[in-house]
Amino acid sequence: MNILLVEDDPVLADGLSHTLRQSCYDVTSAATATYAEGMLLAKNFDLIVLDLGLPDMDGQKLLRNLRTRQVTVPVLVLTARDALDDRIEALKKGADDYMTKPFDLAELETRIHA
């Protein structure tokens, strides 16, 4: 499974990438929305793991842009935003799943597999 991890925290991105690669996933990391959009044009992905707090664009806007362009890759939002309104907004904009930080790695891997 090819995963695009859109996460601007380098420590978290490196740790998640390493853990997911150990579980036999192919992981490409993007620290910005702009880089993520470019990667989506260059490579096919089976899943996007998306942080909402990106430095160049809000993840909600990136999600809306992807769905407007008919990008159908499943999106699992992984964010520190735990408010009900944020969860509802992301799901309305096309997120397939939503997890908040901090999170359990076993749960994340289970949701990725699902």
Secondary structure, 3 states (H helix, E strand, C coil): CEEEEECCCHHHHHHHHHHHHHCCCEEEEECCHHHHHHHHHHCCCCEEEECCECCCCEHHHHHHHHHHCCCCCCEEEEECCCCHHHHHHHHHCCCCEEEECCCCHHHHHHHHHC
